[in-house]
């Protein structure tokens, strides 16, 4: 294209220039330029990209999925759907969205996380923008805590720089060494851009068994007072869960993100 522009600029006095050849050359240049400028669109036809339809911003299906598949968890349904809806609808959310799921084994924490992934991404948990960390697999050694912090920092930065709408799932937080999860704190705060990357559109899910006993005790007292399960609210539980997470040994023990 540069050569063609030079020819056109120098050619006014050159009367024998072949108009057909020039037209073909100009047309080829414009076509090549169009192909180059749309290369990302063409590439996204064959592989997952950080845009529609691979990355979704419609949470409508999530409510239906939770209602049809998750039972006895009205607080989870209401909180997850409303929070995710608000976050996804905002072009520039104030900060990243963080869910902290607590409860004993078998209560559906991972199940709900999979539904979140399925409704945020066309490929669900298989999406390259969903990043799952399991404490006993990815951070097993207490002696390697400093290395894990550096690795986690690099993973979060690198993946969100590729797609701002990334989902990070941290499973078995109760088995994580204290201090590691605080590595992500700067990316959860009200920072518009850090080192040229906007982290506010990302979503983090923390899954822990911590607080399971506290939830059971509050629910029992609620029942003893003659109240139905559906009358329990997040307000009834969040103080108990925050105290348990902060004070019990595990990944959230005295964590700054609490």
Buried (B, 14 or more C-beta within 10 A) or exposed (E): EEEBEEBEEEEEEEEEEEEEEBEEBBEEBEEEEEEEEEEEEEEBEEEBBBEEEBBBBEBEEBBEBBEEEBEEBBBBBBBBBEBBBEBBEEEEBEBBBBBBBBBEEEBBBBBBBBBBBBBBBBBBBEBBBBBBBBBEEBBEEEEEBEEBBEBBBEBBBEBBBEBBBBBBBBBBBBBBBBBBBBBBEEBBEEBEEEEEBBBBBBBBBBBBBBBBEBBEEBBEEBEEEEEEEEEBEEEBBBEBBBEBBBEBEBBBBEBEBB
